[in-house]
Amino acid sequence: MKIYFCGSIRGGRCDAELYGRIIEQLQAYGPVLTEHVGFKDPILKDIEGDDVAIHTQDMAWLEESDVVVAEVTQPSLGVGYEIGRAVAWKKRILCLYRPTEGKGLSAMIRGAHDCKNFIVKDYQEAEVPGILKEFLGSS
Ligand SMILES: O=c1[nH]c(=O)n([C@H]2C[C@H](O)[C@@H](COP(=O)(O)O)O2)cc1CO
């Protein structure tokens, strides 16, 4: 099962280490095509290329993927775009959101929850193994 992981890059890297820990768990289920999203910034810079090349490569990986897992707590235009494209390609999508006082998840994400192909989960990090098992164990 090929997994496309989405997480903020230019939208802000405050959750980068958390992405890395989620990606590590995802790799027990199959290859994560976008594991660079969890790399520390110096490594990320090395693989950053021209924006057209990044977009072309990521869209190819997204189309090729079987499921999409997105950490959506840190808002990111790129992640929102990837999720929209994944919906259009009828991918199964899991969006993970850590509720924070004074902030809220976009209705364009929370409102897309359909209990089947588009799942939005409010979570704390300790719950990640169980959530992934429930979502990916049934794929
Ligand atoms: O260098 C990059 N490499 C890359 O793969 N992306 C993709 C993967 C991430 O899930 C998403 C992050 O978008 P943004 O940079 O707008 O936060 O876009 C985004 C960038 C930079 O925009």
The ligand as an SDF file (V2000), in Angstrom:
LIG
                    3D

 22 23  0  0  0  0  0  0  0  0999 V2000
    9.4660   21.6490   -1.1180 O   0  0  0  0  0  0  0  0  0  0  0  0
    8.3190   21.1660   -1.0810 C   0  0  0  0  0  0  0  0  0  0  0  0
    8.1350   19.8270   -1.2350 N   0  0  0  0  0  0  0  0  0  0  0  0
    6.9070   19.2380   -1.1580 C   0  0  0  0  0  0  0  0  0  0  0  0
    6.8160   18.0170   -1.3200 O   0  0  0  0  0  0  0  0  0  0  0  0
    5.7850   20.0120   -0.8730 N   0  0  0  0  0  0  0  0  0  0  0  0
    4.4480   19.3850   -0.7230 C   0  0  0  0  0  0  0  0  0  0  0  0
    4.3960   18.2710    0.3130 C   0  0  0  0  0  0  0  0  0  0  0  0
    3.6310   18.8750    1.4910 C   0  0  0  0  0  0  0  0  0  0  0  0
    2.5970   17.9470    1.9070 O   0  0  0  0  0  0  0  0  0  0  0  0
    3.0290   20.1720    0.9750 C   0  0  0  0  0  0  0  0  0  0  0  0
    3.3910   21.3590    1.8150 C   0  0  0  0  0  0  0  0  0  0  0  0
    2.9190   22.5430    1.2110 O   0  0  0  0  0  0  0  0  0  0  0  0
    3.4000   24.0050    1.7190 P   0  0  0  0  0  0  0  0  0  0  0  0
    4.8520   24.1640    1.3460 O   0  0  0  0  0  0  0  0  0  0  0  0
    2.4850   24.9920    1.0120 O   0  0  0  0  0  0  0  0  0  0  0  0
    3.2360   24.0310    3.2320 O   0  0  0  0  0  0  0  0  0  0  0  0
    3.4990   20.3490   -0.3570 O   0  0  0  0  0  0  0  0  0  0  0  0
    5.9100   21.3650   -0.7420 C   0  0  0  0  0  0  0  0  0  0  0  0
    7.1410   21.9670   -0.8290 C   0  0  0  0  0  0  0  0  0  0  0  0
    7.3130   23.4490   -0.6430 C   0  0  0  0  0  0  0  0  0  0  0  0
    6.1200   24.1800   -0.9370 O   0  0  0  0  0  0  0  0  0  0  0  0
  1  2  2  0
  2  3  1  0
  2 20  1  0
  3  4  1  0
  4  5  2  0
  4  6  1  0
  6  7  1  0
  6 19  1  0
  7  8  1  0
  7 18  1  0
  8  9  1  0
  9 10  1  0
  9 11  1  0
 11 12  1  0
 11 18  1  0
 12 13  1  0
 13 14  1  0
 14 15  2  0
 14 16  1  0
 14 17  1  0
 19 20  2  0
 20 21  1  0
 21 22  1  0
M  END
$$$$
